[in-house]
Amino acid sequence: MVGQLDDREKARLTTWMIKQRRSGIERPEIWSYENEIESSIRRPDLTVHSRADELLKYIQKKTPHVGRAFLASDFLPDMFAYTESVDSEELQFLTDYLIGKGWLEESTESTIGLIVTVAGYSRLAELERAATVSSQAFVAMWFDESLQDAWTNGIKPAIENAGYSPIRIDNQEYIGRIDDEIIAEIRRSRFIVADFTQGEDGARGGVYYEAGFAHGLDIPVVFTCNKDSIDDVHFDTSHYNHILWRSPEELRDRLENRIAAVIGDGPLKN
């Protein structure tokens, strides 16, 4: 299967594997997660600034002392992997981007290298603050009485058992936009759970908007759906691996396991 992927798809898959390792999964079992692989190679490319930030973080990680030069030639394979680059031109573009921002400078020593500047360390501190582990998990779902049991005995305890605090904003309907309060809460969250169960009156537009917004911020989204509704899920999300459930208890157990495997235990884990 991997041999059939093009270079860009392989780069996206590499990013998925790196994220798994950062979550504490040293050896991701990719062959048993076919749908996760499918979703990882179909997602949009990382933004240029996100890729540049990853390069800056990698260079700092591999630089033993402040002010020392980083020799890129010694770490090219990892640099390609961490920046989702498929050729040397892309990697050079990202390097030039960081130099242009003033976060890197070229070494003036005889050995060609890159040095993280004071401004670069300021940028790294900014990224570290933004990456502070959040204990919050945002939940996007249909707020209908028929799903109250799924929330109370399924989604909510699954998130809490995994070490996170669930939050949902009830009784809101949005047409073509996301409310400012929802945007703020999604930004504060470590991940979101999006349940696409719907009634006879059709799809819940807010759930699609919120899941899409989180994806745009590179915030992980865990997809769930009652088995009776999965055939009605829109095409743009149907290729993602949904946790399919019949009972709240099944939803709780499967969701808790998925969070542990993909996100990792939260800071509130007992």
ABEGO torsion letter per residue (X at the ends): XAAABBAAAAAAAAAAAAAAAAAGBABBBAAABAAAAAAAAABBBBBAAAAAAAAAAAAAAABABBGBBBBAAAAAAAAAAAAGBABAAAAAAAAAAAAAAGABBBBABABBBBBBBAAAAAAAAAAAAAABBBABBBBBBBBBAAAAAAAAABAAAAAAAAGBBBBBBBGBBBBGBBBAAAAAAAAABABBBBBABBBAAEBBAAAAAAAAAAAAAGBBBBBBBBAAAAAABBAAAAABBBBBBABAAAAAAAAAAAAAAAAEBBAABX
